[in-house]
């Protein structure tokens, strides 16, 4: 089990990135959150088993079909008490 925080840049707002990230996280049983940032990037926190979390990170490097991901910064974090995956507005 591990937890990471992602900062995703590129054309990642207005392309269903948050909704698609939520759907993928639920498929992989990842807990955490995703939100748009004022600078046009997307931030996300994910927590789960190593293999599922790595699959989710790899998916975030591509995103949904309309997205154009330029970079994904991955920061390891201490495990926190997350109950589900949600979109923060």
PDB file of N, CA, C and O in Angstrom:
ATOM      1  N   UNK A   1       0.850  -1.181   0.000  1.00  0.00           N
ATOM      2  CA  UNK A   1       0.000   0.000   0.000  1.00  0.00           C
ATOM      3  C   UNK A   1       0.889   1.235   0.000  1.00  0.00           C
ATOM      4  O   UNK A   1       1.853   1.328   0.760  1.00  0.00           O
ATOM      5  N   UNK A   2       0.544   2.184  -0.873  1.00  0.00           N
ATOM      6  CA  UNK A   2       1.277   3.446  -0.883  1.00  0.00           C
ATOM      7  C   UNK A   2       0.344   4.568  -1.303  1.00  0.00           C
ATOM      8  O   UNK A   2      -0.764   4.331  -1.784  1.00  0.00           O
ATOM      9  N   UNK A   3       0.808   5.782  -1.113  1.00  0.00           N
ATOM     10  CA  UNK A   3       0.028   6.965  -1.462  1.00  0.00           C
ATOM     11  C   UNK A   3       0.924   7.940  -2.204  1.00  0.00           C
ATOM     12  O   UNK A   3       2.081   8.146  -1.835  1.00  0.00           O
ATOM     13  N   UNK A   4       0.373   8.542  -3.264  1.00  0.00           N
ATOM     14  CA  UNK A   4       1.115   9.518  -4.054  1.00  0.00           C
ATOM     15  C   UNK A   4       0.243  10.733  -4.320  1.00  0.00           C
ATOM     16  O   UNK A   4      -0.985  10.656  -4.316  1.00  0.00           O
ATOM     17  N   UNK A   5       0.913  11.864  -4.552  1.00  0.00           N
ATOM     18  CA  UNK A   5       0.236  13.070  -5.035  1.00  0.00           C
ATOM     19  C   UNK A   5       0.774  13.344  -6.432  1.00  0.00           C
ATOM     20  O   UNK A   5       1.983  13.312  -6.659  1.00  0.00           O
ATOM     21  N   UNK A   6      -0.133  13.615  -7.365  1.00  0.00           N
ATOM     22  CA  UNK A   6       0.236  13.901  -8.745  1.00  0.00           C
ATOM     23  C   UNK A   6      -0.085  15.342  -9.084  1.00  0.00           C
ATOM     24  O   UNK A   6      -1.078  15.896  -8.612  1.00  0.00           O
ATOM     25  N   UNK A   7       0.768  15.949  -9.912  1.00  0.00           N
ATOM     26  CA  UNK A   7       0.477  17.238 -10.546  1.00  0.00           C
ATOM     27  C   UNK A   7       0.574  16.984 -12.037  1.00  0.00           C
ATOM     28  O   UNK A   7       1.634  16.633 -12.556  1.00  0.00           O
ATOM     29  N   UNK A   8      -0.556  17.167 -12.724  1.00  0.00           N
ATOM     30  CA  UNK A   8      -0.659  16.829 -14.138  1.00  0.00           C
ATOM     31  C   UNK A   8      -0.831  18.120 -14.923  1.00  0.00           C
ATOM     32  O   UNK A   8      -1.738  18.905 -14.647  1.00  0.00           O
ATOM     33  N   UNK A   9       0.051  18.341 -15.912  1.00  0.00           N
ATOM     34  CA  UNK A   9      -0.013  19.567 -16.701  1.00  0.00           C
ATOM     35  C   UNK A   9      -0.275  19.243 -18.166  1.00  0.00           C
ATOM     36  O   UNK A   9      -0.101  18.109 -18.614  1.00  0.00           O
ATOM     37  N   UNK A  10      -0.696  20.264 -18.895  1.00  0.00           N
ATOM     38  CA  UNK A  10      -1.028  20.128 -20.309  1.00  0.00           C
ATOM     39  C   UNK A  10      -2.463  20.566 -20.518  1.00  0.00           C
ATOM     40  O   UNK A  10      -2.990  21.366 -19.745  1.00  0.00           O
ATOM     41  N   UNK A  11      -3.093  20.052 -21.549  1.00  0.00           N
ATOM     42  CA  UNK A  11      -4.516  20.322 -21.788  1.00  0.00           C
ATOM     43  C   UNK A  11      -5.299  19.294 -20.976  1.00  0.00           C
ATOM     44  O   UNK A  11      -5.689  18.244 -21.486  1.00  0.00           O
ATOM     45  N   UNK A  12      -5.521  19.619 -19.699  1.00  0.00           N
ATOM     46  CA  UNK A  12      -6.118  18.656 -18.778  1.00  0.00           C
ATOM     47  C   UNK A  12      -7.371  19.192 -18.084  1.00  0.00           C
ATOM     48  O   UNK A  12      -7.954  18.501 -17.249  1.00  0.00           O
ATOM     49  N   UNK A  13      -7.786  20.402 -18.417  1.00  0.00           N
ATOM     50  CA  UNK A  13      -9.042  20.931 -17.895  1.00  0.00           C
ATOM     51  C   UNK A  13     -10.009  21.109 -19.050  1.00  0.00           C
ATOM     52  O   UNK A  13      -9.608  21.469 -20.156  1.00  0.00           O
ATOM     53  N   UNK A  14     -11.293  20.854 -18.789  1.00  0.00           N
ATOM     54  CA  UNK A  14     -12.310  20.970 -19.824  1.00  0.00           C
ATOM     55  C   UNK A  14     -12.333  19.798 -20.784  1.00  0.00           C
ATOM     56  O   UNK A  14     -12.927  19.891 -21.858  1.00  0.00           O
ATOM     57  N   UNK A  15     -11.691  18.690 -20.413  1.00  0.00           N
ATOM     58  CA  UNK A  15     -11.617  17.499 -21.281  1.00  0.00           C
ATOM     59  C   UNK A  15     -12.045  16.233 -20.518  1.00  0.00           C
ATOM     60  O   UNK A  15     -11.665  15.121 -20.887  1.00  0.00           O
ATOM     61  N   UNK A  16     -12.835  16.414 -19.458  1.00  0.00           N
ATOM     62  CA  UNK A  16     -13.337  15.302 -18.641  1.00  0.00           C
ATOM     63  C   UNK A  16     -12.225  14.541 -17.923  1.00  0.00           C
ATOM     64  O   UNK A  16     -12.367  13.353 -17.635  1.00  0.00           O
ATOM     65  N   UNK A  17     -11.103  15.237 -17.632  1.00  0.00           N
ATOM     66  CA  UNK A  17      -9.985  14.570 -16.957  1.00  0.00           C
ATOM     67  C   UNK A  17     -10.382  14.105 -15.559  1.00  0.00           C
ATOM     68  O   UNK A  17     -10.102  12.969 -15.177  1.00  0.00           O
ATOM     69  N   UNK A  18     -11.040  14.990 -14.789  1.00  0.00           N
ATOM     70  CA  UNK A  18     -11.409  14.612 -13.418  1.00  0.00           C
ATOM     71  C   UNK A  18     -12.384  13.438 -13.399  1.00  0.00           C
ATOM     72  O   UNK A  18     -12.194  12.485 -12.644  1.00  0.00           O
ATOM     73  N   UNK A  19     -13.420  13.506 -14.223  1.00  0.00           N
ATOM     74  CA  UNK A  19     -14.418  12.426 -14.253  1.00  0.00           C
ATOM     75  C   UNK A  19     -13.788  11.111 -14.703  1.00  0.00           C
ATOM     76  O   UNK A  19     -14.098  10.052 -14.158  1.00  0.00           O
ATOM     77  N   UNK A  20     -12.914  11.178 -15.687  1.00  0.00           N
ATOM     78  CA  UNK A  20     -12.253   9.965 -16.183  1.00  0.00           C
ATOM     79  C   UNK A  20     -11.280   9.406 -15.152  1.00  0.00           C
ATOM     80  O   UNK A  20     -11.148   8.189 -15.017  1.00  0.00           O
ATOM     81  N   UNK A  21     -10.597  10.291 -14.424  1.00  0.00           N
ATOM     82  CA  UNK A  21      -9.670   9.864 -13.373  1.00  0.00           C
ATOM     83  C   UNK A  21     -10.431   9.172 -12.248  1.00  0.00           C
ATOM     84  O   UNK A  21      -9.978   8.157 -11.718  1.00  0.00           O
ATOM     85  N   UNK A  22     -11.585   9.721 -11.887  1.00  0.00           N
ATOM     86  CA  UNK A  22     -12.451   9.100 -10.881  1.00  0.00           C
ATOM     87  C   UNK A  22     -12.872   7.702 -11.328  1.00  0.00           C
ATOM     88  O   UNK A  22     -12.784   6.748 -10.554  1.00  0.00           O
ATOM     89  N   UNK A  23     -13.327   7.580 -12.564  1.00  0.00           N
ATOM     90  CA  UNK A  23     -13.773   6.287 -13.084  1.00  0.00           C
ATOM     91  C   UNK A  23     -12.641   5.256 -13.062  1.00  0.00           C
ATOM     92  O   UNK A  23     -12.842   4.114 -12.648  1.00  0.00           O
ATOM     93  N   UNK A  24     -11.450   5.668 -13.511  1.00  0.00           N
ATOM     94  CA  UNK A  24     -10.305   4.745 -13.528  1.00  0.00           C
ATOM     95  C   UNK A  24      -9.914   4.349 -12.104  1.00  0.00           C
ATOM     96  O   UNK A  24      -9.619   3.182 -11.844  1.00  0.00           O
ATOM     97  N   UNK A  25      -9.911   5.314 -11.184  1.00  0.00           N
ATOM     98  CA  UNK A  25      -9.569   5.021  -9.791  1.00  0.00           C
ATOM     99  C   UNK A  25     -10.553   4.016  -9.191  1.00  0.00           C
ATOM    100  O   UNK A  25     -10.149   3.099  -8.476  1.00  0.00           O
ATOM    101  N   UNK A  26     -11.831   4.186  -9.480  1.00  0.00           N
ATOM    102  CA  UNK A  26     -12.829   3.255  -8.952  1.00  0.00           C
ATOM    103  C   UNK A  26     -12.632   1.855  -9.532  1.00  0.00           C
ATOM    104  O   UNK A  26     -12.785   0.866  -8.816  1.00  0.00           O
ATOM    105  N   UNK A  27     -12.296   1.761 -10.814  1.00  0.00           N
ATOM    106  CA  UNK A  27     -12.031   0.453 -11.428  1.00  0.00           C
ATOM    107  C   UNK A  27     -10.870  -0.260 -10.742  1.00  0.00           C
ATOM    108  O   UNK A  27     -10.879  -1.481 -10.588  1.00  0.00           O
ATOM    109  N   UNK A  28      -9.863   0.525 -10.330  1.00  0.00           N
ATOM    110  CA  UNK A  28      -8.644  -0.038  -9.739  1.00  0.00           C
ATOM    111  C   UNK A  28      -8.679  -0.075  -8.209  1.00  0.00           C
ATOM    112  O   UNK A  28      -7.699  -0.473  -7.580  1.00  0.00           O
ATOM    113  N   UNK A  29      -9.807   0.340  -7.601  1.00  0.00           N
ATOM    114  CA  UNK A  29      -9.965   0.371  -6.143  1.00  0.00           C
ATOM    115  C   UNK A  29      -8.945   1.304  -5.483  1.00  0.00           C
ATOM    116  O   UNK A  29      -8.367   0.984  -4.444  1.00  0.00           O
ATOM    117  N   UNK A  30      -8.739   2.466  -6.115  1.00  0.00           N
ATOM    118  CA  UNK A  30      -7.855   3.507  -5.585  1.00  0.00           C
ATOM    119  C   UNK A  30      -8.707   4.498  -4.799  1.00  0.00           C
ATOM    120  O   UNK A  30      -9.789   4.878  -5.245  1.00  0.00           O
ATOM    121  N   UNK A  31      -8.227   4.914  -3.641  1.00  0.00           N
ATOM    122  CA  UNK A  31      -8.896   5.946  -2.844  1.00  0.00           C
ATOM    123  C   UNK A  31      -8.139   7.251  -3.030  1.00  0.00           C
ATOM    124  O   UNK A  31      -6.942   7.241  -3.314  1.00  0.00           O
ATOM    125  N   UNK A  32      -8.835   8.384  -2.871  1.00  0.00           N
ATOM    126  CA  UNK A  32      -8.172   9.675  -2.975  1.00  0.00           C
ATOM    127  C   UNK A  32      -9.077  10.736  -3.540  1.00  0.00           C
ATOM    128  O   UNK A  32     -10.285  10.729  -3.303  1.00  0.00           O
ATOM    129  N   UNK A  33      -8.487  11.657  -4.295  1.00  0.00           N
ATOM    130  CA  UNK A  33      -9.251  12.763  -4.863  1.00  0.00           C
ATOM    131  C   UNK A  33      -8.549  13.330  -6.081  1.00  0.00           C
ATOM    132  O   UNK A  33      -7.376  13.049  -6.330  1.00  0.00           O
ATOM    133  N   UNK A  34      -9.298  14.148  -6.848  1.00  0.00           N
ATOM    134  CA  UNK A  34      -8.754  14.849  -8.010  1.00  0.00           C
ATOM    135  C   UNK A  34      -9.409  16.221  -8.068  1.00  0.00           C
ATOM    136  O   UNK A  34     -10.593  16.355  -7.761  1.00  0.00           O
ATOM    137  N   UNK A  35      -8.643  17.249  -8.462  1.00  0.00           N
ATOM    138  CA  UNK A  35      -9.224  18.590  -8.572  1.00  0.00           C
ATOM    139  C   UNK A  35      -8.466  19.430  -9.584  1.00  0.00           C
ATOM    140  O   UNK A  35      -7.278  19.221  -9.829  1.00  0.00           O
ATOM    141  N   UNK A  36      -9.186  20.394 -10.171  1.00  0.00           N
ATOM    142  CA  UNK A  36      -8.578  21.381 -11.053  1.00  0.00           C
ATOM    143  C   UNK A  36      -7.862  22.421 -10.214  1.00  0.00           C
ATOM    144  O   UNK A  36      -8.321  22.772  -9.127  1.00  0.00           O
ATOM    145  N   UNK A  37      -6.738  22.917 -10.713  1.00  0.00           N
ATOM    146  CA  UNK A  37      -5.988  23.980 -10.051  1.00  0.00           C
ATOM    147  C   UNK A  37      -6.132  25.277 -10.848  1.00  0.00           C
ATOM    148  O   UNK A  37      -6.364  25.235 -12.057  1.00  0.00           O
ATOM    149  N   UNK A  38      -5.998  26.431 -10.181  1.00  0.00           N
ATOM    150  CA  UNK A  38      -6.143  27.714 -10.878  1.00  0.00           C
ATOM    151  C   UNK A  38      -5.148  27.920 -12.024  1.00  0.00           C
ATOM    152  O   UNK A  38      -5.432  28.684 -12.948  1.00  0.00           O
ATOM    153  N   UNK A  39      -3.988  27.254 -11.983  1.00  0.00           N
ATOM    154  CA  UNK A  39      -2.975  27.441 -13.035  1.00  0.00           C
ATOM    155  C   UNK A  39      -3.233  26.579 -14.271  1.00  0.00           C
ATOM    156  O   UNK A  39      -2.424  26.573 -15.199  1.00  0.00           O
ATOM    157  N   UNK A  40      -4.365  25.844 -14.290  1.00  0.00           N
ATOM    158  CA  UNK A  40      -4.690  25.009 -15.445  1.00  0.00           C
ATOM    159  C   UNK A  40      -4.260  23.563 -15.313  1.00  0.00           C
ATOM    160  O   UNK A  40      -4.572  22.742 -16.176  1.00  0.00           O
ATOM    161  N   UNK A  41      -3.547  23.239 -14.243  1.00  0.00           N
ATOM    162  CA  UNK A  41      -3.133  21.852 -14.015  1.00  0.00           C
ATOM    163  C   UNK A  41      -4.226  21.107 -13.246  1.00  0.00           C
ATOM    164  O   UNK A  41      -5.231  21.692 -12.841  1.00  0.00           O
ATOM    165  N   UNK A  42      -4.008  19.822 -13.057  1.00  0.00           N
ATOM    166  CA  UNK A  42      -4.880  18.987 -12.235  1.00  0.00           C
ATOM    167  C   UNK A  42      -4.013  18.354 -11.157  1.00  0.00           C
ATOM    168  O   UNK A  42      -2.918  17.867 -11.438  1.00  0.00           O
ATOM    169  N   UNK A  43      -4.509  18.363  -9.912  1.00  0.00           N
ATOM    170  CA  UNK A  43      -3.847  17.669  -8.810  1.00  0.00           C
ATOM    171  C   UNK A  43      -4.679  16.462  -8.434  1.00  0.00           C
ATOM    172  O   UNK A  43      -5.907  16.488  -8.523  1.00  0.00           O
ATOM    173  N   UNK A  44      -4.008  15.405  -8.013  1.00  0.00           N
ATOM    174  CA  UNK A  44      -4.713  14.200  -7.579  1.00  0.00           C
ATOM    175  C   UNK A  44      -3.896  13.496  -6.509  1.00  0.00           C
ATOM    176  O   UNK A  44      -2.666  13.529  -6.523  1.00  0.00           O
ATOM    177  N   UNK A  45      -4.593  12.866  -5.594  1.00  0.00           N
ATOM    178  CA  UNK A  45      -3.970  11.993  -4.603  1.00  0.00           C
ATOM    179  C   UNK A  45      -4.581  10.619  -4.781  1.00  0.00           C
ATOM    180  O   UNK A  45      -5.799  10.476  -4.886  1.00  0.00           O
ATOM    181  N   UNK A  46      -3.726   9.609  -4.814  1.00  0.00           N
ATOM    182  CA  UNK A  46      -4.196   8.233  -4.929  1.00  0.00           C
ATOM    183  C   UNK A  46      -3.538   7.351  -3.896  1.00  0.00           C
ATOM    184  O   UNK A  46      -2.360   7.513  -3.576  1.00  0.00           O
ATOM    185  N   UNK A  47      -4.317   6.409  -3.376  1.00  0.00           N
ATOM    186  CA  UNK A  47      -3.818   5.470  -2.375  1.00  0.00           C
ATOM    187  C   UNK A  47      -4.332   4.077  -2.728  1.00  0.00           C
ATOM    188  O   UNK A  47      -5.517   3.891  -3.002  1.00  0.00           O
ATOM    189  N   UNK A  48      -3.430   3.110  -2.717  1.00  0.00           N
ATOM    190  CA  UNK A  48      -3.845   1.744  -3.014  1.00  0.00           C
ATOM    191  C   UNK A  48      -2.655   0.816  -3.104  1.00  0.00           C
ATOM    192  O   UNK A  48      -1.520   1.224  -2.856  1.00  0.00           O
ATOM    193  N   UNK A  49      -2.916  -0.446  -3.463  1.00  0.00           N
ATOM    194  CA  UNK A  49      -1.831  -1.412  -3.644  1.00  0.00           C
ATOM    195  C   UNK A  49      -0.879  -0.950  -4.752  1.00  0.00           C
ATOM    196  O   UNK A  49      -1.298  -0.290  -5.703  1.00  0.00           O
ATOM    197  N   UNK A  50       0.390  -1.299  -4.621  1.00  0.00           N
ATOM    198  CA  UNK A  50       1.416  -0.836  -5.566  1.00  0.00           C
ATOM    199  C   UNK A  50       1.037  -1.033  -7.026  1.00  0.00           C
ATOM    200  O   UNK A  50       1.139  -0.098  -7.820  1.00  0.00           O
ATOM    201  N   UNK A  51       0.600  -2.237  -7.395  1.00  0.00           N
ATOM    202  CA  UNK A  51       0.332  -2.504  -8.815  1.00  0.00           C
ATOM    203  C   UNK A  51      -0.849  -1.690  -9.324  1.00  0.00           C
ATOM    204  O   UNK A  51      -0.798  -1.155 -10.431  1.00  0.00           O
ATOM    205  N   UNK A  52      -1.913  -1.588  -8.532  1.00  0.00           N
ATOM    206  CA  UNK A  52      -3.074  -0.790  -8.940  1.00  0.00           C
ATOM    207  C   UNK A  52      -2.704   0.685  -9.041  1.00  0.00           C
ATOM    208  O   UNK A  52      -3.101   1.371  -9.982  1.00  0.00           O
ATOM    209  N   UNK A  53      -1.944   1.162  -8.067  1.00  0.00           N
ATOM    210  CA  UNK A  53      -1.558   2.569  -8.063  1.00  0.00           C
ATOM    211  C   UNK A  53      -0.671   2.886  -9.262  1.00  0.00           C
ATOM    212  O   UNK A  53      -0.823   3.940  -9.880  1.00  0.00           O
ATOM    213  N   UNK A  54       0.246   1.996  -9.597  1.00  0.00           N
ATOM    214  CA  UNK A  54       1.109   2.227 -10.763  1.00  0.00           C
ATOM    215  C   UNK A  54       0.288   2.236 -12.050  1.00  0.00           C
ATOM    216  O   UNK A  54       0.556   3.044 -12.940  1.00  0.00           O
ATOM    217  N   UNK A  55      -0.707   1.355 -12.167  1.00  0.00           N
ATOM    218  CA  UNK A  55      -1.599   1.374 -13.337  1.00  0.00           C
ATOM    219  C   UNK A  55      -2.342   2.696 -13.445  1.00  0.00           C
ATOM    220  O   UNK A  55      -2.504   3.234 -14.540  1.00  0.00           O
ATOM    221  N   UNK A  56      -2.793   3.221 -12.309  1.00  0.00           N
ATOM    222  CA  UNK A  56      -3.511   4.502 -12.279  1.00  0.00           C
ATOM    223  C   UNK A  56      -2.584   5.650 -12.688  1.00  0.00           C
ATOM    224  O   UNK A  56      -2.974   6.513 -13.474  1.00  0.00           O
ATOM    225  N   UNK A  57      -1.358   5.660 -12.155  1.00  0.00           N
ATOM    226  CA  UNK A  57      -0.381   6.695 -12.527  1.00  0.00           C
ATOM    227  C   UNK A  57      -0.099   6.626 -14.027  1.00  0.00           C
ATOM    228  O   UNK A  57      -0.071   7.655 -14.702  1.00  0.00           O
ATOM    229  N   UNK A  58       0.108   5.426 -14.544  1.00  0.00           N
ATOM    230  CA  UNK A  58       0.355   5.265 -15.983  1.00  0.00           C
ATOM    231  C   UNK A  58      -0.823   5.778 -16.798  1.00  0.00           C
ATOM    232  O   UNK A  58      -0.630   6.420 -17.830  1.00  0.00           O
ATOM    233  N   UNK A  59      -2.045   5.500 -16.343  1.00  0.00           N
ATOM    234  CA  UNK A  59      -3.232   6.012 -17.041  1.00  0.00           C
ATOM    235  C   UNK A  59      -3.240   7.544 -17.023  1.00  0.00           C
ATOM    236  O   UNK A  59      -3.558   8.175 -18.031  1.00  0.00           O
ATOM    237  N   UNK A  60      -2.889   8.142 -15.877  1.00  0.00           N
ATOM    238  CA  UNK A  60      -2.878   9.611 -15.762  1.00  0.00           C
ATOM    239  C   UNK A  60      -1.864  10.241 -16.717  1.00  0.00           C
ATOM    240  O   UNK A  60      -2.032  11.396 -17.109  1.00  0.00           O
ATOM    241  N   UNK A  61      -0.839   9.524 -17.092  1.00  0.00           N
ATOM    242  CA  UNK A  61       0.146  10.046 -18.052  1.00  0.00           C
ATOM    243  C   UNK A  61      -0.463  10.191 -19.447  1.00  0.00           C
ATOM    244  O   UNK A  61       0.060  10.943 -20.270  1.00  0.00           O
ATOM    245  N   UNK A  62      -1.552   9.489 -19.723  1.00  0.00           N
ATOM    246  CA  UNK A  62      -2.260   9.570 -21.013  1.00  0.00           C
ATOM    247  C   UNK A  62      -3.552  10.364 -20.880  1.00  0.00           C
ATOM    248  O   UNK A  62      -3.817  11.256 -21.686  1.00  0.00           O
ATOM    249  N   UNK A  63      -4.360  10.045 -19.868  1.00  0.00           N
ATOM    250  CA  UNK A  63      -5.633  10.710 -19.651  1.00  0.00           C
ATOM    251  C   UNK A  63      -6.682  10.304 -20.664  1.00  0.00           C
ATOM    252  O   UNK A  63      -6.458   9.400 -21.469  1.00  0.00           O
ATOM    253  N   UNK A  64      -7.840  10.977 -20.627  1.00  0.00           N
ATOM    254  CA  UNK A  64      -8.897  10.688 -21.594  1.00  0.00           C
ATOM    255  C   UNK A  64      -8.494  11.149 -22.991  1.00  0.00           C
ATOM    256  O   UNK A  64      -7.508  11.868 -23.155  1.00  0.00           O
ATOM    257  N   UNK A  65      -9.253  10.735 -23.984  1.00  0.00           N
ATOM    258  CA  UNK A  65      -8.843  10.959 -25.380  1.00  0.00           C
ATOM    259  C   UNK A  65      -8.671  12.431 -25.748  1.00  0.00           C
ATOM    260  O   UNK A  65      -7.806  12.752 -26.563  1.00  0.00           O
ATOM    261  N   UNK A  66      -9.468  13.338 -25.172  1.00  0.00           N
ATOM    262  CA  UNK A  66      -9.345  14.757 -25.526  1.00  0.00           C
ATOM    263  C   UNK A  66      -8.170  15.453 -24.826  1.00  0.00           C
ATOM    264  O   UNK A  66      -7.769  16.545 -25.230  1.00  0.00           O
ATOM    265  N   UNK A  67      -7.624  14.832 -23.792  1.00  0.00           N
ATOM    266  CA  UNK A  67      -6.534  15.446 -23.021  1.00  0.00           C
ATOM    267  C   UNK A  67      -5.214  15.358 -23.786  1.00  0.00           C
ATOM    268  O   UNK A  67      -5.009  14.469 -24.611  1.00  0.00           O
ATOM    269  N   UNK A  68      -4.333  16.300 -23.487  1.00  0.00           N
ATOM    270  CA  UNK A  68      -2.961  16.282 -23.998  1.00  0.00           C
ATOM    271  C   UNK A  68      -2.044  16.496 -22.794  1.00  0.00           C
ATOM    272  O   UNK A  68      -1.713  17.630 -22.449  1.00  0.00           O
ATOM    273  N   UNK A  69      -1.640  15.402 -22.163  1.00  0.00           N
ATOM    274  CA  UNK A  69      -0.818  15.475 -20.954  1.00  0.00           C
ATOM    275  C   UNK A  69       0.614  15.808 -21.351  1.00  0.00           C
ATOM    276  O   UNK A  69       1.212  15.135 -22.190  1.00  0.00           O
ATOM    277  N   UNK A  70       1.158  16.866 -20.731  1.00  0.00           N
ATOM    278  CA  UNK A  70       2.558  17.247 -20.965  1.00  0.00           C
ATOM    279  C   UNK A  70       3.477  16.618 -19.925  1.00  0.00           C
ATOM    280  O   UNK A  70       4.544  16.105 -20.263  1.00  0.00           O
ATOM    281  N   UNK A  71       3.065  16.657 -18.661  1.00  0.00           N
ATOM    282  CA  UNK A  71       3.913  16.084 -17.609  1.00  0.00           C
ATOM    283  C   UNK A  71       3.069  15.623 -16.431  1.00  0.00           C
ATOM    284  O   UNK A  71       1.970  16.121 -16.189  1.00  0.00           O
ATOM    285  N   UNK A  72       3.619  14.651 -15.706  1.00  0.00           N
ATOM    286  CA  UNK A  72       3.016  14.168 -14.465  1.00  0.00           C
ATOM    287  C   UNK A  72       4.124  14.106 -13.422  1.00  0.00           C
ATOM    288  O   UNK A  72       5.056  13.310 -13.538  1.00  0.00           O
ATOM    289  N   UNK A  73       4.014  14.949 -12.406  1.00  0.00           N
ATOM    290  CA  UNK A  73       4.954  14.915 -11.285  1.00  0.00           C
ATOM    291  C   UNK A  73       4.361  13.994 -10.224  1.00  0.00           C
ATOM    292  O   UNK A  73       3.190  14.122  -9.868  1.00  0.00           O
ATOM    293  N   UNK A  74       5.171  13.070  -9.722  1.00  0.00           N
ATOM    294  CA  UNK A  74       4.715  12.095  -8.728  1.00  0.00           C
ATOM    295  C   UNK A  74       5.489  12.324  -7.439  1.00  0.00           C
ATOM    296  O   UNK A  74       6.720  12.306  -7.430  1.00  0.00           O
ATOM    297  N   UNK A  75       4.759  12.538  -6.352  1.00  0.00           N
ATOM    298  CA  UNK A  75       5.368  12.755  -5.037  1.00  0.00           C
ATOM    299  C   UNK A  75       4.816  11.710  -4.069  1.00  0.00           C
ATOM    300  O   UNK A  75       3.608  11.645  -3.842  1.00  0.00           O
ATOM    301  N   UNK A  76       5.698  10.898  -3.502  1.00  0.00           N
ATOM    302  CA  UNK A  76       5.270   9.914  -2.500  1.00  0.00           C
ATOM    303  C   UNK A  76       4.798  10.657  -1.252  1.00  0.00           C
ATOM    304  O   UNK A  76       5.371  11.679  -0.875  1.00  0.00           O
ATOM    305  N   UNK A  77       3.758  10.140  -0.622  1.00  0.00           N
ATOM    306  CA  UNK A  77       3.205  10.748   0.584  1.00  0.00           C
ATOM    307  C   UNK A  77       3.003   9.688   1.655  1.00  0.00           C
ATOM    308  O   UNK A  77       2.910   8.498   1.351  1.00  0.00           O
ATOM    309  N   UNK A  78       2.935  10.127   2.923  1.00  0.00           N
ATOM    310  CA  UNK A  78       2.567   9.178   3.978  1.00  0.00           C
ATOM    311  C   UNK A  78       1.113   8.728   3.771  1.00  0.00           C
ATOM    312  O   UNK A  78       0.293   9.482   3.246  1.00  0.00           O
ATOM    313  N   UNK A  79       0.813   7.522   4.178  1.00  0.00           N
ATOM    314  CA  UNK A  79      -0.553   6.997   4.077  1.00  0.00           C
ATOM    315  C   UNK A  79      -1.465   7.814   4.994  1.00  0.00           C
ATOM    316  O   UNK A  79      -1.134   8.055   6.155  1.00  0.00           O
ATOM    317  N   UNK A  80      -2.611   8.235   4.465  1.00  0.00           N
ATOM    318  CA  UNK A  80      -3.607   8.934   5.274  1.00  0.00           C
ATOM    319  C   UNK A  80      -4.926   8.168   5.204  1.00  0.00           C
ATOM    320  O   UNK A  80      -5.065   7.217   4.434  1.00  0.00           O
ATOM    321  N   UNK A  81      -5.884   8.589   6.011  1.00  0.00           N
ATOM    322  CA  UNK A  81      -7.167   7.881   6.107  1.00  0.00           C
ATOM    323  C   UNK A  81      -8.115   8.364   5.009  1.00  0.00           C
ATOM    324  O   UNK A  81      -8.906   9.281   5.228  1.00  0.00           O
ATOM    325  N   UNK A  82      -8.035   7.752   3.840  1.00  0.00           N
ATOM    326  CA  UNK A  82      -8.932   8.083   2.734  1.00  0.00           C
ATOM    327  C   UNK A  82     -10.008   7.006   2.650  1.00  0.00           C
ATOM    328  O   UNK A  82      -9.712   5.818   2.774  1.00  0.00           O
ATOM    329  N   UNK A  83     -11.261   7.422   2.439  1.00  0.00           N
ATOM    330  CA  UNK A  83     -12.379   6.483   2.443  1.00  0.00           C
ATOM    331  C   UNK A  83     -12.848   6.082   1.051  1.00  0.00           C
ATOM    332  O   UNK A  83     -13.354   4.976   0.861  1.00  0.00           O
ATOM    333  N   UNK A  84     -12.683   6.979   0.070  1.00  0.00           N
ATOM    334  CA  UNK A  84     -13.202   6.757  -1.283  1.00  0.00           C
ATOM    335  C   UNK A  84     -12.416   7.631  -2.243  1.00  0.00           C
ATOM    336  O   UNK A  84     -11.481   8.317  -1.829  1.00  0.00           O
ATOM    337  N   UNK A  85     -12.779   7.616  -3.516  1.00  0.00           N
ATOM    338  CA  UNK A  85     -12.182   8.541  -4.477  1.00  0.00           C
ATOM    339  C   UNK A  85     -13.248   9.559  -4.841  1.00  0.00           C
ATOM    340  O   UNK A  85     -14.391   9.195  -5.117  1.00  0.00           O
ATOM    341  N   UNK A  86     -12.875  10.841  -4.841  1.00  0.00           N
ATOM    342  CA  UNK A  86     -13.856  11.886  -5.113  1.00  0.00           C
ATOM    343  C   UNK A  86     -13.260  13.019  -5.930  1.00  0.00           C
ATOM    344  O   UNK A  86     -12.046  13.217  -5.970  1.00  0.00           O
ATOM    345  N   UNK A  87     -14.144  13.750  -6.574  1.00  0.00           N
ATOM    346  CA  UNK A  87     -13.765  14.972  -7.279  1.00  0.00           C
ATOM    347  C   UNK A  87     -13.962  16.124  -6.310  1.00  0.00           C
ATOM    348  O   UNK A  87     -15.038  16.284  -5.735  1.00  0.00           O
ATOM    349  N   UNK A  88     -12.922  16.926  -6.130  1.00  0.00           N
ATOM    350  CA  UNK A  88     -13.017  18.123  -5.291  1.00  0.00           C
ATOM    351  C   UNK A  88     -13.266  19.302  -6.215  1.00  0.00           C
ATOM    352  O   UNK A  88     -12.524  19.512  -7.176  1.00  0.00           O
ATOM    353  N   UNK A  89     -14.298  20.065  -5.930  1.00  0.00           N
ATOM    354  CA  UNK A  89     -14.648  21.223  -6.761  1.00  0.00           C
ATOM    355  C   UNK A  89     -14.313  22.511  -6.047  1.00  0.00           C
ATOM    356  O   UNK A  89     -14.536  23.594  -6.590  1.00  0.00           O
TER     357      UNK A  89
END
